[in-house]
Amino acid sequence: MFFTRGRRRPPGNSVVFIAILLFICLSAAACQDKRPAPDQPDETDSVVNAPEPIELPLVSPSETVGRYWAYLNDRDFSNGWQLLESSYRERNYRGDYASYAQSFNRMNLCGAQLIAVQKEVIEENAASVVAEVVLERGSECREERFQYDLILKRRTPDAPWRIRRVQIKQ
């Protein structure tokens, strides 16, 4: 029973109040679809559901960086994930692909485009690439320019390049 300052409410009003409250709660719960959109991974995804490894092409570090941003632009996060070195995945996403993909959904990424490679330095199995990138993000897909310094590594000279570190220069 509900009481207000010593007065007792008539029993009919309490039943109506509880019925309305229950209706509102159930309506709100039904309106919220707990499933993620098709392009968003389920929060329960983990390393177990990470994408299958793909064979990476033997291209230059600059081309690897270009492919990475193209994958992000296409919302092809699984192939973007493949271009990241395992230490980068661990350090930034605890090795969890779902966390990686969700980070782009949280930032409301609409698009990404490599504008220019301003510098590329290659030393045997390590490389540095300075790249200018335009990201479109937010509810209005506002364009923002960034300059990134990317460090890439490869195991051997005949192995593909993978991104080891990404740092914003400006």
C-alpha positions in Angstrom: 0.0 0.0 0.0 1.1 3.5 -0.8 0.8 6.2 1.9 1.0 10.0 1.5 1.6 12.0 4.7 -0.6 9.9 6.9 -3.4 9.6 4.4 -4.2 6.3 2.9 -4.8 6.2 -0.9 -7.9 4.4 -2.0 -7.0 0.8 -3.1 -8.2 1.4 -6.7 -5.7 4.2 -7.3 -2.8 2.0 -6.3 -3.7 -0.7 -8.7 -4.1 1.7 -11.5 -0.8 3.4 -10.6 1.1 0.1 -10.6 -0.6 -1.0 -13.8 0.5 2.2 -15.6 4.0 2.0 -14.2 4.3 -1.7 -15.4 3.0 -0.7 -18.8 5.5 2.1 -19.2 8.4 -0.2 -18.1 7.4 -3.0 -20.4 6.9 -0.5 -23.3 10.3 1.0 -22.8 12.0 -2.4 -22.7 10.2 -3.5 -25.8 11.3 -0.4 -27.7 15.0 -1.0 -26.9 16.4 -3.5 -29.3 19.4 -5.0 -27.4 20.8 -6.6 -30.5 23.6 -4.7 -32.3 23.2 -3.4 -35.8 24.5 -5.9 -38.4 27.8 -3.9 -38.9 28.4 -3.7 -35.2 29.8 -6.7 -33.3 28.0 -8.1 -30.4 29.5 -7.1 -27.0 30.0 -10.7 -26.2 32.3 -11.2 -29.2 35.8 -11.9 -28.1 39.1 -13.1 -29.4 37.4 -16.5 -30.1 35.3 -14.7 -32.7 38.2 -12.7 -34.2 38.3 -12.8 -38.0 40.2 -15.6 -39.7 43.7 -14.7 -40.7 44.1 -13.6 -44.3 47.1 -13.8 -46.5 48.5 -10.2 -46.6 50.0 -9.0 -49.8 53.7 -8.1 -49.9 53.3 -4.3 -50.5 55.2 -1.3 -49.3 54.6 0.3 -45.9 52.8 3.2 -47.5 50.5 0.8 -49.4 49.8 -1.1 -46.2 48.8 2.2 -44.5 46.6 3.1 -47.5 44.9 -0.3 -47.3 44.3 0.1 -43.6 42.5 3.4 -44.0 40.6 2.0 -47.0 39.4 -0.9 -44.9 38.2 1.5 -42.2 36.4 3.6 -44.8 34.6 0.5 -46.0 33.9 -0.5 -42.4 35.9 -3.7 -43.1 37.2 -3.9 -39.6 38.2 -7.5 -39.9 40.8 -6.8 -42.6 41.9 -3.7 -40.8 42.5 -5.9 -37.7 44.7 -8.2 -39.8 47.0 -5.3 -40.7 47.8 -4.6 -37.0 50.7 -6.3 -35.3 49.7 -8.5 -32.4 51.5 -6.3 -29.9 49.4 -3.3 -31.1 46.2 -5.4 -30.7 47.1 -6.4 -27.2 48.3 -3.0 -26.1 45.2 -1.1 -27.4 42.4 -3.7 -27.4 43.6 -6.5 -25.1 43.7 -8.7 -28.2 39.9 -8.4 -28.5 38.6 -7.9 -32.0 35.1 -6.8 -30.8 36.6 -4.0 -28.7 38.6 -2.8 -31.8 35.5 -2.8 -34.0 33.3 -1.1 -31.3 35.9 1.7 -30.9 35.0 2.9 -34.4 31.3 2.6 -33.7 31.8 4.6 -30.5 33.6 7.4 -32.4 30.8 7.4 -35.0 33.2 6.9 -37.9 31.5 7.6 -41.2 34.6 7.5 -43.4 38.4 7.5 -43.5 40.6 8.5 -46.4 44.4 8.6 -46.8 45.1 12.0 -48.4 48.9 11.8 -48.7 52.0 10.0 -47.5 54.3 12.8 -46.5 57.3 10.6 -45.5 58.3 7.0 -45.7 61.5 5.6 -44.1 62.3 1.9 -44.5 65.1 0.2 -42.6 65.2 -3.6 -43.3 62.3 -4.9 -41.1 61.0 -1.6 -39.7 59.4 1.4 -41.3 58.0 4.8 -40.4 55.2 6.5 -42.4 53.9 10.0 -41.9 50.4 10.2 -43.3 47.7 12.8 -43.7 44.2 11.3 -43.1 40.7 12.7 -43.3 38.2 11.2 -40.9 34.5 11.8 -41.2 32.9 11.3 -37.8 30.0 12.3 -35.6 26.3 12.3 -36.2 26.9 14.9 -39.1 30.0 13.1 -40.5 32.1 16.1 -40.0 35.5 16.0 -41.7 38.6 16.3 -39.6 42.2 16.2 -40.8 44.9 14.4 -38.9 48.5 13.7 -39.4 49.6 10.3 -38.1 53.0 8.8 -37.5 52.8 5.1 -38.0 55.5 2.5 -37.2 55.4 -0.7 -39.1 57.3 -4.0 -38.6 57.7 -7.2 -40.5 59.4 -10.4 -39.3 61.6 -11.0 -42.3 62.2 -9.1 -45.6 59.7 -11.4 -47.4 57.0 -11.0 -44.8 54.1 -8.5 -45.0 54.2 -5.2 -43.1 52.0 -4.8 -40.0 51.2 -1.6 -38.1 52.9 -1.6 -34.7 52.1 1.9 -33.5 49.9 4.8 -34.5 50.4 8.3 -33.0 48.7 11.6 -33.9 51.4 14.1 -34.8 49.3 17.3 -34.3 
